[in-house]
Amino acid sequence: MEKGGWVYIVASKTLVLYTGITSTLGRRAYEHREHLIEGFTKRYNCDRLIYMERYSTIEEAIAREKQLKKWRREKKLWLIRQMNPDFRDLFDDINA
């Protein structure tokens, strides 16, 4: 059975953005929220889940992540506003 995937964007309070991919969004969002992942997101306090897209296969999610990582910041912010105009943390939505 093939696993699906998620493309997500986490942000800091000052809107430093990080785009990532995972098969377990709840776990991954928690890791970012609690600063359990070393690297960029921990260094820049990217701990708020502000955007997510679900894909039926991990390959589709990987392709979309690569596409989004090429986008300029302004285009990513536009995309986020389409789903989450207030840039609120969506963590509680996925763990309700």
mmCIF file as gemmi writes it, N, C-alpha and C atoms, coordinates in Angstrom:
data_model
loop_
_atom_site.group_PDB
_atom_site.id
_atom_site.type_symbol
_atom_site.label_atom_id
_atom_site.label_alt_id
_atom_site.label_comp_id
_atom_site.label_asym_id
_atom_site.label_entity_id
_atom_site.label_seq_id
_atom_site.pdbx_PDB_ins_code
_atom_site.Cartn_x
_atom_site.Cartn_y
_atom_site.Cartn_z
_atom_site.occupancy
_atom_site.B_iso_or_equiv
_atom_site.pdbx_formal_charge
_atom_site.auth_seq_id
_atom_site.auth_asym_id
_atom_site.pdbx_PDB_model_num
ATOM 1 N N . MET Axp A 1 ? 0.838 -1.184 0 1 0 ? 1 A 1
ATOM 2 C CA . MET Axp A 1 ? 0 0 0 1 0 ? 1 A 1
ATOM 3 C C . MET Axp A 1 ? 0.882 1.247 0 1 0 ? 1 A 1
ATOM 4 N N . GLU Axp A 2 ? 0.612 2.145 -0.918 1 0 ? 2 A 1
ATOM 5 C CA . GLU Axp A 2 ? 1.416 3.351 -1.041 1 0 ? 2 A 1
ATOM 6 C C . GLU Axp A 2 ? 0.926 4.428 -0.086 1 0 ? 2 A 1
ATOM 7 N N . LYS Axp A 3 ? 1.867 5.123 0.519 1 0 ? 3 A 1
ATOM 8 C CA . LYS Axp A 3 ? 1.553 6.174 1.471 1 0 ? 3 A 1
ATOM 9 C C . LYS Axp A 3 ? 1.41 7.509 0.754 1 0 ? 3 A 1
ATOM 10 N N . GLY Axp A 4 ? 0.479 8.314 1.224 1 0 ? 4 A 1
ATOM 11 C CA . GLY Axp A 4 ? 0.331 9.661 0.701 1 0 ? 4 A 1
ATOM 12 C C . GLY Axp A 4 ? 1.344 10.594 1.334 1 0 ? 4 A 1
ATOM 13 N N . GLY Axp A 5 ? 1.226 11.85 0.987 1 0 ? 5 A 1
ATOM 14 C CA . GLY Axp A 5 ? 2.161 12.816 1.529 1 0 ? 5 A 1
ATOM 15 C C . GLY Axp A 5 ? 1.547 14.19 1.683 1 0 ? 5 A 1
ATOM 16 N N . TRP Axp A 6 ? 2.213 15.002 2.445 1 0 ? 6 A 1
ATOM 17 C CA . TRP Axp A 6 ? 1.815 16.377 2.695 1 0 ? 6 A 1
ATOM 18 C C . TRP Axp A 6 ? 2.947 17.319 2.307 1 0 ? 6 A 1
ATOM 19 N N . VAL Axp A 7 ? 2.604 18.425 1.703 1 0 ? 7 A 1
ATOM 20 C CA . VAL Axp A 7 ? 3.511 19.549 1.528 1 0 ? 7 A 1
ATOM 21 C C . VAL Axp A 7 ? 3.014 20.591 2.515 1 0 ? 7 A 1
ATOM 22 N N . TYR Axp A 8 ? 3.926 21.191 3.239 1 0 ? 8 A 1
ATOM 23 C CA . TYR Axp A 8 ? 3.513 22.147 4.256 1 0 ? 8 A 1
ATOM 24 C C . TYR Axp A 8 ? 4.468 23.329 4.304 1 0 ? 8 A 1
ATOM 25 N N . ILE Axp A 9 ? 3.994 24.407 4.886 1 0 ? 9 A 1
ATOM 26 C CA . ILE Axp A 9 ? 4.838 25.576 5.131 1 0 ? 9 A 1
ATOM 27 C C . ILE Axp A 9 ? 4.69 25.934 6.593 1 0 ? 9 A 1
ATOM 28 N N . VAL Axp A 10 ? 5.826 26.062 7.267 1 0 ? 10 A 1
ATOM 29 C CA . VAL Axp A 10 ? 5.854 26.568 8.631 1 0 ? 10 A 1
ATOM 30 C C . VAL Axp A 10 ? 6.517 27.936 8.593 1 0 ? 10 A 1
ATOM 31 N N . ALA Axp A 11 ? 6.179 28.761 9.586 1 0 ? 11 A 1
ATOM 32 C CA . ALA Axp A 11 ? 6.695 30.127 9.599 1 0 ? 11 A 1
ATOM 33 C C . ALA Axp A 11 ? 7.041 30.559 11.013 1 0 ? 11 A 1
ATOM 34 N N . SER Axp A 12 ? 7.907 31.536 11.08 1 0 ? 12 A 1
ATOM 35 C CA . SER Axp A 12 ? 8.215 32.176 12.354 1 0 ? 12 A 1
ATOM 36 C C . SER Axp A 12 ? 7.216 33.317 12.56 1 0 ? 12 A 1
ATOM 37 N N . LYS Axp A 13 ? 7.27 33.945 13.701 1 0 ? 13 A 1
ATOM 38 C CA . LYS Axp A 13 ? 6.394 35.103 13.968 1 0 ? 13 A 1
ATOM 39 C C . LYS Axp A 13 ? 6.68 36.243 13.001 1 0 ? 13 A 1
ATOM 40 N N . THR Axp A 14 ? 7.911 36.32 12.505 1 0 ? 14 A 1
ATOM 41 C CA . THR Axp A 14 ? 8.281 37.375 11.555 1 0 ? 14 A 1
ATOM 42 C C . THR Axp A 14 ? 8.151 36.913 10.109 1 0 ? 14 A 1
ATOM 43 N N . LEU Axp A 15 ? 7.502 35.77 9.917 1 0 ? 15 A 1
ATOM 44 C CA . LEU Axp A 15 ? 7.215 35.179 8.6 1 0 ? 15 A 1
ATOM 45 C C . LEU Axp A 15 ? 8.443 34.735 7.815 1 0 ? 15 A 1
ATOM 46 N N . VAL Axp A 16 ? 9.435 34.196 8.517 1 0 ? 16 A 1
ATOM 47 C CA . VAL Axp A 16 ? 10.467 33.426 7.838 1 0 ? 16 A 1
ATOM 48 C C . VAL Axp A 16 ? 9.772 32.124 7.461 1 0 ? 16 A 1
ATOM 49 N N . LEU Axp A 17 ? 9.856 31.729 6.193 1 0 ? 17 A 1
ATOM 50 C CA . LEU Axp A 17 ? 9.107 30.572 5.693 1 0 ? 17 A 1
ATOM 51 C C . LEU Axp A 17 ? 10.005 29.365 5.45 1 0 ? 17 A 1
ATOM 52 N N . TYR Axp A 18 ? 9.456 28.19 5.711 1 0 ? 18 A 1
ATOM 53 C CA . TYR Axp A 18 ? 10.124 26.933 5.377 1 0 ? 18 A 1
ATOM 54 C C . TYR Axp A 18 ? 9.097 26.005 4.747 1 0 ? 18 A 1
ATOM 55 N N . THR Axp A 19 ? 9.424 25.467 3.591 1 0 ? 19 A 1
ATOM 56 C CA . THR Axp A 19 ? 8.556 24.519 2.894 1 0 ? 19 A 1
ATOM 57 C C . THR Axp A 19 ? 9.119 23.116 3.069 1 0 ? 19 A 1
ATOM 58 N N . GLY Axp A 20 ? 8.257 22.188 3.461 1 0 ? 20 A 1
ATOM 59 C CA . GLY Axp A 20 ? 8.707 20.825 3.682 1 0 ? 20 A 1
ATOM 60 C C . GLY Axp A 20 ? 7.703 19.8 3.21 1 0 ? 20 A 1
ATOM 61 N N . ILE Axp A 21 ? 8.061 18.543 3.403 1 0 ? 21 A 1
ATOM 62 C CA . ILE Axp A 21 ? 7.236 17.413 2.99 1 0 ? 21 A 1
ATOM 63 C C . ILE Axp A 21 ? 7.278 16.36 4.09 1 0 ? 21 A 1
ATOM 64 N N . THR Axp A 22 ? 6.164 15.658 4.252 1 0 ? 22 A 1
ATOM 65 C CA . THR Axp A 22 ? 6.099 14.592 5.248 1 0 ? 22 A 1
ATOM 66 C C . THR Axp A 22 ? 4.954 13.649 4.914 1 0 ? 22 A 1
ATOM 67 N N . SER Axp A 23 ? 5.01 12.464 5.479 1 0 ? 23 A 1
ATOM 68 C CA . SER Axp A 23 ? 3.874 11.543 5.353 1 0 ? 23 A 1
ATOM 69 C C . SER Axp A 23 ? 3.004 11.598 6.606 1 0 ? 23 A 1
ATOM 70 N N . THR Axp A 24 ? 3.51 12.238 7.656 1 0 ? 24 A 1
ATOM 71 C CA . THR Axp A 24 ? 2.783 12.333 8.929 1 0 ? 24 A 1
ATOM 72 C C . THR Axp A 24 ? 2.766 13.79 9.395 1 0 ? 24 A 1
ATOM 73 N N . LEU Axp A 25 ? 1.803 14.539 8.925 1 0 ? 25 A 1
ATOM 74 C CA . LEU Axp A 25 ? 1.776 15.983 9.17 1 0 ? 25 A 1
ATOM 75 C C . LEU Axp A 25 ? 1.655 16.329 10.65 1 0 ? 25 A 1
ATOM 76 N N . GLY Axp A 26 ? 0.815 15.644 11.384 1 0 ? 26 A 1
ATOM 77 C CA . GLY Axp A 26 ? 0.663 15.951 12.801 1 0 ? 26 A 1
ATOM 78 C C . GLY Axp A 26 ? 1.962 15.826 13.571 1 0 ? 26 A 1
ATOM 79 N N . ARG Axp A 27 ? 2.663 14.725 13.329 1 0 ? 27 A 1
ATOM 80 C CA . ARG Axp A 27 ? 3.946 14.51 14.007 1 0 ? 27 A 1
ATOM 81 C C . ARG Axp A 27 ? 4.966 15.559 13.61 1 0 ? 27 A 1
ATOM 82 N N . ARG Axp A 28 ? 5.042 15.833 12.305 1 0 ? 28 A 1
ATOM 83 C CA . ARG Axp A 28 ? 6.036 16.783 11.816 1 0 ? 28 A 1
ATOM 84 C C . ARG Axp A 28 ? 5.758 18.198 12.317 1 0 ? 28 A 1
ATOM 85 N N . ALA Axp A 29 ? 4.486 18.602 12.325 1 0 ? 29 A 1
ATOM 86 C CA . ALA Axp A 29 ? 4.127 19.935 12.832 1 0 ? 29 A 1
ATOM 87 C C . ALA Axp A 29 ? 4.487 20.047 14.314 1 0 ? 29 A 1
ATOM 88 N N . TYR Axp A 30 ? 4.251 18.975 15.058 1 0 ? 30 A 1
ATOM 89 C CA . TYR Axp A 30 ? 4.616 18.954 16.479 1 0 ? 30 A 1
ATOM 90 C C . TYR Axp A 30 ? 6.133 19.117 16.652 1 0 ? 30 A 1
ATOM 91 N N . GLU Axp A 31 ? 6.904 18.408 15.843 1 0 ? 31 A 1
ATOM 92 C CA . GLU Axp A 31 ? 8.361 18.514 15.923 1 0 ? 31 A 1
ATOM 93 C C . GLU Axp A 31 ? 8.837 19.936 15.661 1 0 ? 31 A 1
ATOM 94 N N . HIS Axp A 32 ? 8.232 20.601 14.679 1 0 ? 32 A 1
ATOM 95 C CA . HIS Axp A 32 ? 8.595 21.998 14.417 1 0 ? 32 A 1
ATOM 96 C C . HIS Axp A 32 ? 8.154 22.888 15.572 1 0 ? 32 A 1
ATOM 97 N N . ARG Axp A 33 ? 6.943 22.668 16.045 1 0 ? 33 A 1
ATOM 98 C CA . ARG Axp A 33 ? 6.386 23.488 17.122 1 0 ? 33 A 1
ATOM 99 C C . ARG Axp A 33 ? 7.242 23.422 18.389 1 0 ? 33 A 1
ATOM 100 N N . GLU Axp A 34 ? 7.771 22.244 18.68 1 0 ? 34 A 1
ATOM 101 C CA . GLU Axp A 34 ? 8.571 22.037 19.89 1 0 ? 34 A 1
ATOM 102 C C . GLU Axp A 34 ? 10.071 22.2 19.64 1 0 ? 34 A 1
ATOM 103 N N . HIS Axp A 35 ? 10.448 22.606 18.441 1 0 ? 35 A 1
ATOM 104 C CA . HIS Axp A 35 ? 11.861 22.835 18.071 1 0 ? 35 A 1
ATOM 105 C C . HIS Axp A 35 ? 12.704 21.577 18.249 1 0 ? 35 A 1
ATOM 106 N N . LEU Axp A 36 ? 12.15 20.443 17.827 1 0 ? 36 A 1
ATOM 107 C CA . LEU Axp A 36 ? 12.843 19.163 17.96 1 0 ? 36 A 1
ATOM 108 C C . LEU Axp A 36 ? 13.704 18.829 16.749 1 0 ? 36 A 1
ATOM 109 N N . ILE Axp A 37 ? 13.572 19.596 15.668 1 0 ? 37 A 1
ATOM 110 C CA . ILE Axp A 37 ? 14.317 19.328 14.444 1 0 ? 37 A 1
ATOM 111 C C . ILE Axp A 37 ? 15.452 20.338 14.33 1 0 ? 37 A 1
ATOM 112 N N . GLU Axp A 38 ? 16.669 19.826 14.307 1 0 ? 38 A 1
ATOM 113 C CA . GLU Axp A 38 ? 17.833 20.701 14.155 1 0 ? 38 A 1
ATOM 114 C C . GLU Axp A 38 ? 17.85 21.311 12.76 1 0 ? 38 A 1
ATOM 115 N N . GLY Axp A 39 ? 18.407 22.48 12.639 1 0 ? 39 A 1
ATOM 116 C CA . GLY Axp A 39 ? 18.58 23.094 11.331 1 0 ? 39 A 1
ATOM 117 C C . GLY Axp A 39 ? 17.822 24.395 11.185 1 0 ? 39 A 1
ATOM 118 N N . PHE Axp A 40 ? 17.433 24.674 9.957 1 0 ? 40 A 1
ATOM 119 C CA . PHE Axp A 40 ? 16.838 25.953 9.58 1 0 ? 40 A 1
ATOM 120 C C . PHE Axp A 40 ? 15.633 26.319 10.431 1 0 ? 40 A 1
ATOM 121 N N . THR Axp A 41 ? 14.675 25.407 10.57 1 0 ? 41 A 1
ATOM 122 C CA . THR Axp A 41 ? 13.427 25.756 11.263 1 0 ? 41 A 1
ATOM 123 C C . THR Axp A 41 ? 13.667 26.051 12.737 1 0 ? 41 A 1
ATOM 124 N N . LYS Axp A 42 ? 14.579 25.344 13.359 1 0 ? 42 A 1
ATOM 125 C CA . LYS Axp A 42 ? 14.898 25.61 14.762 1 0 ? 42 A 1
ATOM 126 C C . LYS Axp A 42 ? 15.652 26.934 14.894 1 0 ? 42 A 1
ATOM 127 N N . ARG Axp A 43 ? 16.607 27.155 14.009 1 0 ? 43 A 1
ATOM 128 C CA . ARG Axp A 43 ? 17.419 28.371 14.058 1 0 ? 43 A 1
ATOM 129 C C . ARG Axp A 43 ? 16.577 29.627 13.872 1 0 ? 43 A 1
ATOM 130 N N . TYR Axp A 44 ? 15.571 29.556 12.988 1 0 ? 44 A 1
ATOM 131 C CA . TYR Axp A 44 ? 14.759 30.732 12.69 1 0 ? 44 A 1
ATOM 132 C C . TYR Axp A 44 ? 13.375 30.694 13.342 1 0 ? 44 A 1
ATOM 133 N N . ASN Axp A 45 ? 13.171 29.785 14.276 1 0 ? 45 A 1
ATOM 134 C CA . ASN Axp A 45 ? 11.908 29.673 15.02 1 0 ? 45 A 1
ATOM 135 C C . ASN Axp A 45 ? 10.688 29.517 14.118 1 0 ? 45 A 1
ATOM 136 N N . CYS Axp A 46 ? 10.816 28.716 13.092 1 0 ? 46 A 1
ATOM 137 C CA . CYS Axp A 46 ? 9.682 28.414 12.207 1 0 ? 46 A 1
ATOM 138 C C . CYS Axp A 46 ? 8.867 27.308 12.874 1 0 ? 46 A 1
ATOM 139 N N . ASP Axp A 47 ? 7.92 27.708 13.685 1 0 ? 47 A 1
ATOM 140 C CA . ASP Axp A 47 ? 7.201 26.749 14.514 1 0 ? 47 A 1
ATOM 141 C C . ASP Axp A 47 ? 5.684 26.8 14.359 1 0 ? 47 A 1
ATOM 142 N N . ARG Axp A 48 ? 5.199 27.583 13.412 1 0 ? 48 A 1
ATOM 143 C CA . ARG Axp A 48 ? 3.751 27.687 13.191 1 0 ? 48 A 1
ATOM 144 C C . ARG Axp A 48 ? 3.398 27.101 11.832 1 0 ? 48 A 1
ATOM 145 N N . LEU Axp A 49 ? 2.524 26.11 11.81 1 0 ? 49 A 1
ATOM 146 C CA . LEU Axp A 49 ? 2.046 25.51 10.565 1 0 ? 49 A 1
ATOM 147 C C . LEU Axp A 49 ? 1.037 26.467 9.941 1 0 ? 49 A 1
ATOM 148 N N . ILE Axp A 50 ? 1.378 27.034 8.78 1 0 ? 50 A 1
ATOM 149 C CA . ILE Axp A 50 ? 0.467 28.024 8.183 1 0 ? 50 A 1
ATOM 150 C C . ILE Axp A 50 ? -0.095 27.602 6.83 1 0 ? 50 A 1
ATOM 151 N N . TYR Axp A 51 ? 0.394 26.474 6.292 1 0 ? 51 A 1
ATOM 152 C CA . TYR Axp A 51 ? -0.108 26.018 4.997 1 0 ? 51 A 1
ATOM 153 C C . TYR Axp A 51 ? 0.115 24.523 4.873 1 0 ? 51 A 1
ATOM 154 N N . MET Axp A 52 ? -0.833 23.837 4.191 1 0 ? 52 A 1
ATOM 155 C CA . MET Axp A 52 ? -0.68 22.4 3.962 1 0 ? 52 A 1
ATOM 156 C C . MET Axp A 52 ? -1.467 21.977 2.735 1 0 ? 52 A 1
ATOM 157 N N . GLU Axp A 53 ? -0.935 20.99 2.043 1 0 ? 53 A 1
ATOM 158 C CA . GLU Axp A 53 ? -1.594 20.374 0.89 1 0 ? 53 A 1
ATOM 159 C C . GLU Axp A 53 ? -1.424 18.871 1.027 1 0 ? 53 A 1
ATOM 160 N N . ARG Axp A 54 ? -2.48 18.122 0.771 1 0 ? 54 A 1
ATOM 161 C CA . ARG Axp A 54 ? -2.455 16.657 0.869 1 0 ? 54 A 1
ATOM 162 C C . ARG Axp A 54 ? -2.358 16.047 -0.521 1 0 ? 54 A 1
ATOM 163 N N . TYR Axp A 55 ? -1.538 15.009 -0.672 1 0 ? 55 A 1
ATOM 164 C CA . TYR Axp A 55 ? -1.386 14.298 -1.936 1 0 ? 55 A 1
ATOM 165 C C . TYR Axp A 55 ? -1.555 12.806 -1.709 1 0 ? 55 A 1
ATOM 166 N N . SER Axp A 56 ? -2.093 12.137 -2.697 1 0 ? 56 A 1
ATOM 167 C CA . SER Axp A 56 ? -2.367 10.704 -2.536 1 0 ? 56 A 1
ATOM 168 C C . SER Axp A 56 ? -1.096 9.855 -2.61 1 0 ? 56 A 1
ATOM 169 N N . THR Axp A 57 ? -0.052 10.367 -3.231 1 0 ? 57 A 1
ATOM 170 C CA . THR Axp A 57 ? 1.226 9.645 -3.258 1 0 ? 57 A 1
ATOM 171 C C . THR Axp A 57 ? 2.348 10.577 -2.807 1 0 ? 57 A 1
ATOM 172 N N . ILE Axp A 58 ? 3.371 9.979 -2.249 1 0 ? 58 A 1
ATOM 173 C CA . ILE Axp A 58 ? 4.52 10.758 -1.8 1 0 ? 58 A 1
ATOM 174 C C . ILE Axp A 58 ? 5.249 11.377 -2.993 1 0 ? 58 A 1
ATOM 175 N N . GLU Axp A 59 ? 5.199 10.686 -4.139 1 0 ? 59 A 1
ATOM 176 C CA . GLU Axp A 59 ? 5.856 11.221 -5.345 1 0 ? 59 A 1
ATOM 177 C C . GLU Axp A 59 ? 5.218 12.535 -5.786 1 0 ? 59 A 1
ATOM 178 N N . GLU Axp A 60 ? 3.879 12.599 -5.714 1 0 ? 60 A 1
ATOM 179 C CA . GLU Axp A 60 ? 3.183 13.849 -6.056 1 0 ? 60 A 1
ATOM 180 C C . GLU Axp A 60 ? 3.574 14.962 -5.087 1 0 ? 60 A 1
ATOM 181 N N . ALA Axp A 61 ? 3.666 14.616 -3.818 1 0 ? 61 A 1
ATOM 182 C CA . ALA Axp A 61 ? 4.036 15.61 -2.811 1 0 ? 61 A 1
ATOM 183 C C . ALA Axp A 61 ? 5.462 16.11 -3.033 1 0 ? 61 A 1
ATOM 184 N N . ILE Axp A 62 ? 6.366 15.222 -3.37 1 0 ? 62 A 1
ATOM 185 C CA . ILE Axp A 62 ? 7.756 15.611 -3.639 1 0 ? 62 A 1
ATOM 186 C C . ILE Axp A 62 ? 7.821 16.561 -4.827 1 0 ? 62 A 1
ATOM 187 N N . ALA Axp A 63 ? 7.086 16.248 -5.88 1 0 ? 63 A 1
ATOM 188 C CA . ALA Axp A 63 ? 7.079 17.114 -7.064 1 0 ? 63 A 1
ATOM 189 C C . ALA Axp A 63 ? 6.543 18.504 -6.723 1 0 ? 63 A 1
ATOM 190 N N . ARG Axp A 64 ? 5.485 18.556 -5.925 1 0 ? 64 A 1
ATOM 191 C CA . ARG Axp A 64 ? 4.911 19.848 -5.536 1 0 ? 64 A 1
ATOM 192 C C . ARG Axp A 64 ? 5.865 20.631 -4.636 1 0 ? 64 A 1
ATOM 193 N N . GLU Axp A 65 ? 6.516 19.942 -3.706 1 0 ? 65 A 1
ATOM 194 C CA . GLU Axp A 65 ? 7.481 20.614 -2.832 1 0 ? 65 A 1
ATOM 195 C C . GLU Axp A 65 ? 8.594 21.249 -3.667 1 0 ? 65 A 1
ATOM 196 N N . LYS Axp A 66 ? 9.112 20.514 -4.635 1 0 ? 66 A 1
ATOM 197 C CA . LYS Axp A 66 ? 10.17 21.051 -5.499 1 0 ? 66 A 1
ATOM 198 C C . LYS Axp A 66 ? 9.682 22.287 -6.24 1 0 ? 66 A 1
ATOM 199 N N . GLN Axp A 67 ? 8.428 22.241 -6.709 1 0 ? 67 A 1
ATOM 200 C CA . GLN Axp A 67 ? 7.852 23.393 -7.402 1 0 ? 67 A 1
ATOM 201 C C . GLN Axp A 67 ? 7.779 24.602 -6.468 1 0 ? 67 A 1
ATOM 202 N N . LEU Axp A 68 ? 7.242 24.414 -5.277 1 0 ? 68 A 1
ATOM 203 C CA . LEU Axp A 68 ? 7.088 25.528 -4.344 1 0 ? 68 A 1
ATOM 204 C C . LEU Axp A 68 ? 8.428 26.093 -3.9 1 0 ? 68 A 1
ATOM 205 N N . LYS Axp A 69 ? 9.421 25.246 -3.751 1 0 ? 69 A 1
ATOM 206 C CA . LYS Axp A 69 ? 10.733 25.733 -3.313 1 0 ? 69 A 1
ATOM 207 C C . LYS Axp A 69 ? 11.374 26.649 -4.362 1 0 ? 69 A 1
ATOM 208 N N . LYS Axp A 70 ? 10.953 26.541 -5.605 1 0 ? 70 A 1
ATOM 209 C CA . LYS Axp A 70 ? 11.468 27.423 -6.656 1 0 ? 70 A 1
ATOM 210 C C . LYS Axp A 70 ? 10.751 28.772 -6.692 1 0 ? 70 A 1
ATOM 211 N N . TRP Axp A 71 ? 9.583 28.841 -6.06 1 0 ? 71 A 1
ATOM 212 C CA . TRP Axp A 71 ? 8.791 30.072 -6.091 1 0 ? 71 A 1
ATOM 213 C C . TRP Axp A 71 ? 9.45 31.167 -5.262 1 0 ? 71 A 1
ATOM 214 N N . ARG Axp A 72 ? 9.221 32.39 -5.702 1 0 ? 72 A 1
ATOM 215 C CA . ARG Axp A 72 ? 9.657 33.55 -4.932 1 0 ? 72 A 1
ATOM 216 C C . ARG Axp A 72 ? 8.775 33.677 -3.688 1 0 ? 72 A 1
ATOM 217 N N . ARG Axp A 73 ? 9.292 34.352 -2.71 1 0 ? 73 A 1
ATOM 218 C CA . ARG Axp A 73 ? 8.592 34.555 -1.44 1 0 ? 73 A 1
ATOM 219 C C . ARG Axp A 73 ? 7.194 35.151 -1.637 1 0 ? 73 A 1
ATOM 220 N N . GLU Axp A 74 ? 7.076 36.15 -2.497 1 0 ? 74 A 1
ATOM 221 C CA . GLU Axp A 74 ? 5.792 36.824 -2.72 1 0 ? 74 A 1
ATOM 222 C C . GLU Axp A 74 ? 4.728 35.849 -3.22 1 0 ? 74 A 1
ATOM 223 N N . LYS Axp A 75 ? 5.124 34.941 -4.097 1 0 ? 75 A 1
ATOM 224 C CA . LYS Axp A 75 ? 4.177 33.963 -4.632 1 0 ? 75 A 1
ATOM 225 C C . LYS Axp A 75 ? 3.76 32.967 -3.55 1 0 ? 75 A 1
ATOM 226 N N . LYS Axp A 76 ? 4.696 32.57 -2.686 1 0 ? 76 A 1
ATOM 227 C CA . LYS Axp A 76 ? 4.355 31.679 -1.571 1 0 ? 76 A 1
ATOM 228 C C . LYS Axp A 76 ? 3.378 32.367 -0.621 1 0 ? 76 A 1
ATOM 229 N N . LEU Axp A 77 ? 3.624 33.638 -0.331 1 0 ? 77 A 1
ATOM 230 C CA . LEU Axp A 77 ? 2.714 34.375 0.555 1 0 ? 77 A 1
ATOM 231 C C . LEU Axp A 77 ? 1.324 34.478 -0.06 1 0 ? 77 A 1
ATOM 232 N N . TRP Axp A 78 ? 1.258 34.674 -1.367 1 0 ? 78 A 1
ATOM 233 C CA . TRP Axp A 78 ? -0.041 34.708 -2.064 1 0 ? 78 A 1
ATOM 234 C C . TRP Axp A 78 ? -0.758 33.362 -1.886 1 0 ? 78 A 1
ATOM 235 N N . LEU Axp A 79 ? -0.034 32.265 -2.088 1 0 ? 79 A 1
ATOM 236 C CA . LEU Axp A 79 ? -0.614 30.933 -1.947 1 0 ? 79 A 1
ATOM 237 C C . LEU Axp A 79 ? -1.142 30.71 -0.528 1 0 ? 79 A 1
ATOM 238 N N . ILE Axp A 80 ? -0.355 31.077 0.455 1 0 ? 80 A 1
ATOM 239 C CA . ILE Axp A 80 ? -0.765 30.911 1.853 1 0 ? 80 A 1
ATOM 240 C C . ILE Axp A 80 ? -2.045 31.704 2.127 1 0 ? 80 A 1
ATOM 241 N N . ARG Axp A 81 ? -2.1 32.937 1.63 1 0 ? 81 A 1
ATOM 242 C CA . ARG Axp A 81 ? -3.29 33.78 1.863 1 0 ? 81 A 1
ATOM 243 C C . ARG Axp A 81 ? -4.559 33.191 1.262 1 0 ? 81 A 1
ATOM 244 N N . GLN Axp A 82 ? -4.448 32.399 0.199 1 0 ? 82 A 1
ATOM 245 C CA . GLN Axp A 82 ? -5.626 31.771 -0.397 1 0 ? 82 A 1
ATOM 246 C C . GLN Axp A 82 ? -6.276 30.785 0.562 1 0 ? 82 A 1
ATOM 247 N N . MET Axp A 83 ? -5.472 30.099 1.356 1 0 ? 83 A 1
ATOM 248 C CA . MET Axp A 83 ? -5.971 29.091 2.287 1 0 ? 83 A 1
ATOM 249 C C . MET Axp A 83 ? -6.105 29.629 3.71 1 0 ? 83 A 1
ATOM 250 N N . ASN Axp A 84 ? -5.208 30.513 4.078 1 0 ? 84 A 1
ATOM 251 C CA . ASN Axp A 84 ? -5.084 30.948 5.471 1 0 ? 84 A 1
ATOM 252 C C . ASN Axp A 84 ? -4.795 32.45 5.514 1 0 ? 84 A 1
ATOM 253 N N . PRO Axp A 85 ? -5.792 33.29 5.203 1 0 ? 85 A 1
ATOM 254 C CA . PRO Axp A 85 ? -5.55 34.729 5.066 1 0 ? 85 A 1
ATOM 255 C C . PRO Axp A 85 ? -5.029 35.412 6.337 1 0 ? 85 A 1
ATOM 256 N N . ASP Axp A 86 ? -5.282 34.828 7.491 1 0 ? 86 A 1
ATOM 257 C CA . ASP Axp A 86 ? -4.82 35.436 8.745 1 0 ? 86 A 1
ATOM 258 C C . ASP Axp A 86 ? -3.495 34.854 9.231 1 0 ? 86 A 1
ATOM 259 N N . PHE Axp A 87 ? -2.929 33.927 8.467 1 0 ? 87 A 1
ATOM 260 C CA . PHE Axp A 87 ? -1.656 33.291 8.819 1 0 ? 87 A 1
ATOM 261 C C . PHE Axp A 87 ? -1.712 32.676 10.221 1 0 ? 87 A 1
ATOM 262 N N . ARG Axp A 88 ? -2.869 32.12 10.56 1 0 ? 88 A 1
ATOM 263 C CA . ARG Axp A 88 ? -2.991 31.509 11.89 1 0 ? 88 A 1
ATOM 264 C C . ARG Axp A 88 ? -2.337 30.135 11.895 1 0 ? 88 A 1
ATOM 265 N N . ASP Axp A 89 ? -1.951 29.694 13.065 1 0 ? 89 A 1
ATOM 266 C CA . ASP Axp A 89 ? -1.331 28.381 13.219 1 0 ? 89 A 1
ATOM 267 C C . ASP Axp A 89 ? -2.407 27.31 13.046 1 0 ? 89 A 1
ATOM 268 N N . LEU Axp A 90 ? -2.202 26.41 12.098 1 0 ? 90 A 1
ATOM 269 C CA . LEU Axp A 90 ? -3.18 25.368 11.773 1 0 ? 90 A 1
ATOM 270 C C . LEU Axp A 90 ? -2.961 24.078 12.571 1 0 ? 90 A 1
ATOM 271 N N . PHE Axp A 91 ? -2.008 24.099 13.486 1 0 ? 91 A 1
ATOM 272 C CA . PHE Axp A 91 ? -1.67 22.894 14.244 1 0 ? 91 A 1
ATOM 273 C C . PHE Axp A 91 ? -2.888 22.291 14.928 1 0 ? 91 A 1
ATOM 274 N N . ASP Axp A 92 ? -3.691 23.108 15.589 1 0 ? 92 A 1
ATOM 275 C CA . ASP Axp A 92 ? -4.854 22.579 16.29 1 0 ? 92 A 1
ATOM 276 C C . ASP Axp A 92 ? -5.894 22.015 15.335 1 0 ? 92 A 1
ATOM 277 N N . ASP Axp A 93 ? -5.963 22.537 14.11 1 0 ? 93 A 1
ATOM 278 C CA . ASP Axp A 93 ? -6.911 22.021 13.11 1 0 ? 93 A 1
ATOM 279 C C . ASP Axp A 93 ? -6.596 20.579 12.742 1 0 ? 93 A 1
ATOM 280 N N . ILE Axp A 94 ? -5.333 20.24 12.652 1 0 ? 94 A 1
ATOM 281 C CA . ILE Axp A 94 ? -4.984 18.877 12.228 1 0 ? 94 A 1
ATOM 282 C C . ILE Axp A 94 ? -4.961 17.908 13.4 1 0 ? 94 A 1
ATOM 283 N N . ASN Axp A 95 ? -4.966 18.429 14.615 1 0 ? 95 A 1
ATOM 284 C CA . ASN Axp A 95 ? -4.924 17.577 15.797 1 0 ? 95 A 1
ATOM 285 C C . ASN Axp A 95 ? -6.221 17.644 16.592 1 0 ? 95 A 1
ATOM 286 N N . ALA Axp A 96 ? -7.279 18.08 15.965 1 0 ? 96 A 1
ATOM 287 C CA . ALA Axp A 96 ? -8.581 18.194 16.664 1 0 ? 96 A 1
ATOM 288 C C . ALA Axp A 96 ? -9.242 16.854 16.816 1 0 ? 96 A 1
